[in-house]
Amino acid sequence: MTRTYKLYAHLLAGCLAATMAAEVVAAPPVPRPQTPPAVGSVYIVGGELHVGDGTVVKNATIEVRNGRIRSVAAGGAAPANAQTINATGKWITPGLIAADTGLGLTEIELEPSTRDDSLHTEDPIHAAYDAASAINSRSSAIQVHAIDGITTAAVAPSGGLISGQVAWIDLVYGDDAGMVAKAGVAVDAALGQAYGGSRAATLDKLTDVLDEARKFPQRKQAHDRGQSRKLAADFRDLEALGPLLRGQAVLTLACDRASDIRAAIALAKRFGIKLVVVGGAEAWRVAPELAQAKIPVVVQPTNNLPRSFDRIGARSDLATVLQKAGVEVVIGRPGDVHNIHNLTQEAGVAVAHGLTWEQALSAVTRNVAQAYGMDKDYGTVATGKVANIVIWDGDPFELSSAPTQVLIRGQAIPMVSRQTLLRDRYRDLSRFRP
């Protein structure tokens, strides 16, 4: 028994030591993509490049400079004495992008002091709540996911009818000031029974708030003078919805039942807003309407059971059915924090149920960037884009494969995390024996 206690004490001390060690080995902060570090070019030479749009480049040479991709070519070679990364015999892909995640907002789910993912008020409208200002760049989960190929994430708050503003981040560990590439890329909300215990009340309230937000600019002066009626939401929330109504942000709307998805399509048409359906268990029932309206759907292939009455029509081949109908498919793990690195497994399951390999890659890279309006800078390995690149030792969607090197904003990150430090520390337990 004494030996057990001693081993436990060593393990506990090791957890603390590894956390401290992670601070030492963490990648140094880097600036935003708009002001990248002034360094020379780095060349990734050899390897099979899967661009993210279905294009494959054999024996690729990729030049990275100032945090962005300067050129992509088949064959060729790096200049003499240039800094190179040898990717011969390996796979190269864009950095994977996690859609609708709580990364950086939650560290320990059962410890309230480590959670900044929601606003705890009776008011269900939190449109002005900005996730970007709460993200913890030193969350242990950031390094864990980064070394598994996740380079970018759309971080969304949770709770309420309208949860708040979504932030687009690169997984640059420790860079509080610079890891947010763009705040307010989306507004996160929900249908179903998110308000008043009724989907009818939920839709009515959401419609009322959007209508009020559309009219608020003309009524602001009257409101400031105290000459307006009671608003449908706090004036700050109404102002925060302005970019959405002007087409400068998207609405990420969680809903599963086919009737709710139809209501969401009608809502987007009425207000002229860009919509992304999150979850969409029964989206296949309304696939033609989604395709016609050009509305992407974020799906999780392993979440394929009818766990609620809203999900009675859940099916394993949802991604394939939507893809064939012409709907842009995004593969994600909505709301997840600690298992986002399983995104490759989600893509593999989609392939097992009919999606092509290249379609699955696009669904975790290019399609995510397009859905959030960030495809000018992200989603593919192409000239001018942010240099978020992953080099794999094999097929990324095989369980036995792993990244050998990850570049975020053109910087090769240390391939370590708190988990790898603990693994290495306790690989041999014999040294802890009394």
N, C-alpha and C positions, 0 to 999 in steps of 0.2 A: 504493500500500500504506500509506504514511504517513497519508493522509487516512482510510483505513479504520480504522486504529488510533485516530486522533483521535476519529472518530465513535463508535467502541466505548467509548472512555474517557468521552465525553460521556454516552452512554447509561447506562453503569454509574453514573456520578456522579448522573445524573438519577433512577435507581432509588432511591438512598440519599436524595436530596433529597426525592423524592416521599413516601417513607416518613415522613421527618421532618415534611413538610408535612401529611400526613394527621393527625398528632397535633394540629396547630394547628387544622384545620378540623373536627375530630371533634365530634359532638354532645356537650354537657355531660352528665355523669352525672345520671340521674334515679332517684328512690327506687323501691321495689317498688310494685306496684299497690295493696297494702294501705295504703301511706302516700304517696299521690301528692302532687305539688307543689301548693301552694295558689295557684292562678292563676284568672283569670276564664275565662268560657266562650269557646270557639272554635266558630264555626259553619261547616260545610261546606254550601254553598248551590248548588243546581242539580245537574245530572248525573243519570245513571241508576244507581240503587243496586241492586246484586244482593246481597241480604242474606246468602246462603250456604245458605239452606234451601229454595231454589226460588222465593222471593218476589222480585218486582221492584218497585221504587218509582220512579216517574217524578218528575223535578224534586224530588228529595229535599232535605230540610233536616235536617242532623244536628248536634245540639249536643253538644260534648265539654267536660267539666269535671272537673278534678282527676284526669285520667288515665283517666276512664271515659266511656262514652256515656250522656248524660243523657236524650236524647230523639231519636226518629226520626219524621219526618212527611213526608207528600207535600205538595208546595207549601209555602206559608208563606214567611217571610222572617226574616232575622236582625234583632234589635233595632237601632235607630239607634246608630251609633258602636261597634257590637260588632266584635270581631276576626273576620274572615271569610276563608274560602278559597273562591274561585270555581271551581266544578267544572262550570259550564255546558258542555254538549256532550261531557262526558267520562263515563267509566265509573267506578263506585265499587264496591269489593269489600272483604270482610274481608281483613286481612293473611294472606298464605299461610303455612301451617305445614308445616315440613319434619319428616317422621317418620324416626326411626331414622338419625340422622346423627352424624358425628364432628366436627361444627363446633366449633371452639374447643379441641379436643383434639389436633389435628394441624395443623401449619403447613407443614412441608416433609416430605413422605413419606419421602424418602431420608436425612433427617438425624435420627438418634435423639434428639438433645437437644431437638427441637421436637415430640416425640410423647409424649403422655400418655394415649393411647387404650387401653392394655392393661397388665395386670399380668404381668410376666415371671417366673413361677414354675412349678415342675413340677406344682403342684396345679392341677387344671382348674377348681376351684370358687372363683370370685372374687366371690361375692354381696355381700360387704361393701365392695367397691371402689366408691367414690362418685365418679362423674364430675363432680359439682357442684363439688367442691373443686379440680379441676384445670383448669377452663375458662379459657382466656385471652381476656379481654374485649377485648383489643387485637389480636386476630388480624386480619390484613388481609382475610380472607375475610368477616368479619362485615359490614363496610361494603359490600363488593362485592354480597353477597346482599340486604342491607337495601334498597339503592336499586333493586333489581330486584323488590321486593314481598314478599320473605320477611321476616316480622316476628317469627316465633316458631319454635322448633325443639325437638324431643325429642332430646337429646344422649345417645348410648349408647356405652359402652365396647365393646371387641371382644376376641376371643380366649378360649380356654378353653371349657368346657362351659357354665358360667354366668359371663358376662362382668362383670356388676356392675350398679350402680344407674343408672337413667336420670334425667337432669335436664331439667326443662322451663324453657327460657329465652326471654326476649325479646331481640332483637338490639340492645341498647343498648350502643353502642360505648364502651369505656373504663370501664364501671361494674362493677368487680370485685365489689363488695359487693351490688349490687342486681339484676344482670341475671338471676339465677336466681329464677324465680317460685316454683318448687317443686322440691325435691330428692326423689329416690326415687319418682317417679310410676310407675316400672316397674322390673322386673328383666329384664335381657337375657340370653337363653340360645340354645342351638342344639340341633337334633336331627341326624339323618344320622350321619356318621362323625366327630362332634366329639370322641369319647372312645374310646380303645382301638382305633381303626381299624375299628369295627363299629357299625352302627346299633343292634344289639341291646344291646351293651354301653353305648352312649350312653343309651338309654332306661332301662335297668336302673339306671345310676348316678344319673340325674336323679330317677327315682322314689325311690330309696333316700335321696337327700339331702332331698327334699321330705318324705318320711315321717319322717326323723330330725328335721327342723326342726319338724314338727307336734308331735312328742312332747317336744322339748327343754325347753319351759317347765316341765314336770313333773319333768324330770331334771336341771335346772340345779344345784340344791343338791348333788346327789350328784356331779355333775361337778366342782363347785368344791371338794369335799372329796376329790377323786381316787378316788371309789368307783364310777365308771362304766366301762363298756367303751369301747374306742376308737370315736370318733364317725365318721360317714361324711364329715364335713367339719369344718373349724375351727369352734369354738363361735361365733366372731364372724360367720361366714358363715351359720350356722344362725339366729342372732338376726336377721340382716339380712333373712332370708326371712319373718320374722313378719308384717310388713304385707301381703305378698302372700297369705299363707294366711288373713289376717283380712279380705281383700277391700278393703284400703286401697291396693293397687297392682295393676298388671296384669303378666302375663308376656308379653313380646315374644319370640316363639320363631321363630327362623329355620329354615325347612324348605321343601323344594320337592316331594319325591316324595309321591305320593298316600298311600302306606302310612305315611309319617312324619306326614302331616297327620292321618290317622285316629288314629294313636297319640297325637298331641297333643290331639285332641278327647277321647279316653278319659282322658288324664292330667288335663285340666282338670275333667272330670266327677268323677273320683275324689277330687280334692283340693278341689273347690269353688272353683277360682281363675278369675279373669278372664283370658282368653287373647286375644292378637293374633298371628296368623300373619304372618310377614314373609317376603316372596319369593313362596311359594305358586305356583310355576310350574304345578303340576298340580292346583291347588285346584279347578279346574272339574270334575275327576273326582269330587270329594266335596262339591260345592256344596250339595246338599240337607242333608247333615249339618252343614255349617258354618252354614247359615241357621237350622236348627232349634236349634243350640246358641248362636246369636247371637254368633258369633265373627267379628270383622272380619279382613280380609286386606289387608296392605300390598303393592301391586303396582307394578312399574315397567314401563309399556307398551312402552318401547323395548328392554327386556331380554327379547326374545321368541324367542331362538334356543336350540336344545338344546345348550348348551355343556358339559353333563355328562350322565351317565346318569341323574342325579336329575331332569333337566330335559327328558327325552325328549318329554314331552307339552306343552312350552311352546307358547303360541299368542299371536297378536297381539291377539285380541279378548277376552283373559282378563277384563278389567275389565267388559266388557259382559255376558259370560256369567254372571259372579258377581252382577252387579247384577240381572239378570233372575231369578236364582234366589233373590233376597232376601238376599244377603250384603252386609253393609256394606263398601263398597270405599274404601280409602285409597290415594291415588296418591302415591308417593314415589320417592326415589332412595336405597335402603338402603345405609348405610355410606359415602355420599359426603360430601365436604368442600368441594371446590373448584368443583363444577358444580351445586350445589343450585339455583342460579337458573334452571336448565333445567327446573325443575318445571312451568313454564307450557307448555313443549314436550311434556312427558310427558302433561299434561292434553289438549293439542291432539291428540296421537296417539290417545289414548283416544276422543276425540270422532270422529276420522276412522274409528275401528273400531266405532262404534255407540253409544257413550255419549252421552247428551244433554249440551248445554253446561252446563246447571244442575247435572246430576249430577256432571260433571267438576269444577265449582267446589266443590261440597260435598265432593268427594273430596280436595281440597287445603286445605280449611278446616274446616267443621263436623265432618265424619267423623273427621278426625284428632283433634280435641279430644275427641270422644265416645270414641274408641278408647282414649285415655289417661286418661279420666275427668276431663278439664279443661273440659268443655263449659259448666259453670256460668259461667265467666269468658271463654271464648274460642270462636272458630269462626264467629260470625255478628255482623253489625252490628245489635245490639239493645240496648235500654235496660239499663243496669247492667253491661254487659260491658266488659272492658278495651278502650280505644280504640286498637286496632291496625287501621288503615284505609289502603287504598291507592287513589289516584286515578290512572286510566290515560288515555292519550290515544286509546285505541281498545280493541278486543277484546283482553283480556289473553292469550288463547291464540293470537293471531296473532304471527308472528315480527317483524312491523314495529311492533308496539305496545310501549310502555314506560311505566312510572310517571312522572307529572309531579310527584307529591308523595306521600310516605309518612309516616304518623303512627304512632309507636310509644309506647304508654302516653300517648296524647294529645298528644305533642310532635312537631311537624313537624321531621323530621331533615334535615340538610344533604344534598343529593343529590350527594354526591361520594364518591369512594373512591380508593384508590391507583391503580386502573386509569384512572379519568377524569383524575386529575392527570397521569399519564404520557402519556395521549392528548393532553391539551391542551399539555403541555410540548413534545412532539415532533411536533405536527401540521405545523409548518413547519420542515423540516430545513435550510433555506437559511441560517439564522443560525449554523449550526455549521460552515459551510464556511470553510477557512482563507483 
